[in-house]
Amino acid sequence: MGVNITFLGGANTVTGSKYLVQHGGHSLLIDCGLFQGYKQLRLRNRTPLPIAPDGIDAVVLTHAHLDHSGYLPLLVKEGFGGKVYATKGTQALCKILLPDSGHIQEEDAAFANRHGFSKHSPALPLYTRQDALDCLPLIKAVDMGKTFQPIPGWRITFSPAGHILGAASVLLEVAGKRILFSGDLGRPDDSIMYPPAAAPAADTVLIESTYGDRSHPVENLTAELGEALHTLASRGGVAVIPVFAVGRAQAVLHAIAQLKIRGKVPKALPVFLDSPMAVHTTHLFENHIGEHRLSPHDAHALTRGATMVNSTDESRALASRHGPMVILSASGMATGGRVLHHLEHHLGNHRNMVILTGYQAPGTRGATLASGAKSVRIHGRDIDVHAEVVQLQSASAHADAGQLLQWLRSMPNRPDQVYVVHGDLSASDALRARIEHELGWRALVPEHGACWPC
């Protein structure tokens, strides 16, 4: 019997990454992500998987972002009881992200029920904070570079992928086949994370393609952000910056700290980090020195460069403050969380600014704002957009097309097959074409739900 992969997510979309590998009556799930963005994608979160959760032997996570780990509480709630394997950094982040995800879903459902804008009565969370807490004991940490067996005879090795704390590429060896899952690959020049390790030899490769159709600009995050914040401070406005709590929040905080040191923005410019998840993650960097570029001093400075907002009362109090000030809040694509309340409050003022710091998946509020829309729907109401919307081009934590190809070139041997995943169709197909034309390798963009041999 051969080895097959079923693409249960992350195919023709950047969300919901789930890759089911099956051989000899065993099943291994690589990544267990939530779908985000368009409603038809989000509905997949409530559609049962084609395999019963208790039929999955084990789960392996490439990293902790919710589009790779956020379905795990639901998988466990519905019957999965096996082990989940991750790096130490990913395990630590999941302890922060997953309960927070459940909490936000409960809050959003409660808010919808209070204000009556949900089509469901009552609106229910996909899972609760308690569901997320219940899944955490299943996550087992494995050192980067150490080979282990999630299923007897199935060998897994993690290698550094850059991107965020704990992120890894996954090499699976089973039935004489070597299958490499890139996970999300970071940039070689990332300000916080080290570059991805060279890719090992493999027969089959699954490579992400978030930026498979473009190159990052030469300008860096610090310079690009500095220009926006200088403009904001001069007109006394409020900047709302939707950020991913893991990775992007810390990169922006680090950039603001550098700008203040260099005198590019006023040292007195107030900065608030309004996301308990981001606050806890920022402190986590001090416990993982050596896994990122930051010195102990710089990692400590991250926690001192902003007012850390934890309670909902503290968050609400920000609405009574006047600019200039900067509010960083999750989520990064404005799909939920506290940032929605800040956008609702500040979008109507032309002195204010919304700074988008990375990729905005189609169908998200972030993508709506990036498109120049004159209004955006928040909490069941259409909010007029008068604030300036700035989309930074240099803030992404993903490798661009050229860097993805360079990672593939680092492989010691030509693989038999490359599957291009985790990208919108245009980005995935553009990378597929470059892989075929520039490397001369077989490449395919799989459809959602497709099953292919390794």
C-alpha positions, 0 to 999 in steps of 0.5 A: 500500500502506498503513501497518500496525502489528502489536502484538508486545508491550505489548498487554494487558500492561506488558511485552514492548513491540514494535511492528512497522510495515510499509509498501512491503516494509520493516519497522521495529520500535519497541522490542524488549522482554522479557516479564516476569511471568506464565509464559505471558508469559515463554514468549513470549520463547522463541516466534519472532516472526512475522517473521524477524529478518533481515526487519526493516530497523531497530529504534528504542528509546524507552528502555533499560528491559528491557521495551523493550530486553531482547529485542535481544540475542536478536533479533541472536543470531537473525539481525538485523543492521540498525541500532538507533537510540536517544538518547545516554542510552539507548545509554549505559544499554543498555551497562549493562543488556543485558550485566547482563541476560545475566549474570543469566540465566546466573547464574539458569540455573546456580543452577537447574542446581546446585539442580535446581529447573528443569523443564528439563535443563539450564536455559539462559539466553535469551541470555548476557552475550556475546550482549548485548555482541555487539549493542551495536555496532549501537546508534547514538545520535541527538540528541534532536530531530534527525530521521533516516531509519532506512529511506530515506524513513522519518523519525524524531524523538525528543522527551523523555518524562521517565521515565528518562535518555534516554527519548523519545517517537518520531514516525514519518513514513512514506507521508504518515502521522505515527505517535506512540509515547509510550514510557513517559511520566514524571511532570511532578513527578518529583524527578529527570527533567524533564517530558515534552515536549508531544506533536507532531501525529500521525494515529495515537498509541500511548500507554502506560497503566501507570497508566491507571486511577488517580491518584498520591497527593499525598504525595511519595516522600520523605515516604512513604519517610521514614515507613517508614524511621523505623519500621524504624530504631526497631526495628533491622530490615533494609529490603530495597528491590527497585529498578529499576537505572535510575531507581528506584534513583536516585530512592530514593537521592536521597530517602534523602539528603534525609531524612538532611539533614532529620533525618527518618531517622538520618544513620548509617543504613547504606544499600547499593546492591547492584546493579552495574548500578544502581551504574554507572547512578548514576555515569552521571548525572554525565555527563548533566548538563542531561538531568535536574533534578539539579545537579552537586553532587546528581548527585555526592551520589548516588554518595556516599549509599550503600555501592556493592556490586559483587562477589558476595562483597560482596553475600554479606557483607551477610547477616552484618550486622545491622540497622538497615540498608537494602539496595537491590537489583535487580530492581524486581519481584523477578523475578531478580537479587541481591534474591532472595537478600536476600529469602530471607534477611530475609523471615522476621524480623518486625523487617524490612521489604520496601519495594516502590517502584512498579508490580508486574506481575501474576505477579511476586514483587513482586506476590505480596508486595504482595498480602499473601501469607504465602509467596513462592517463591524459588529453588524453595523457599517462603519464609515472609513475616514481614517487614512489606511496605510498598508506596509509592504515590508512587514511580512514574516513570510518568505517571498517568491524568490526566497521560497525558490532559494529554499527549494534550491537548497535541497541536495537532490531534486524531489519527484513532486512538489505540491504548492499549498497555503496560498491564494490560487493566483500566488500558488499558481505563479510559484508553481510556474516558476518551479517548473520553468526555473527549476525544471521540477514537477509541481502541482497546485492541489484542490481542497479535498484532493488525495494524491500519492507521495 
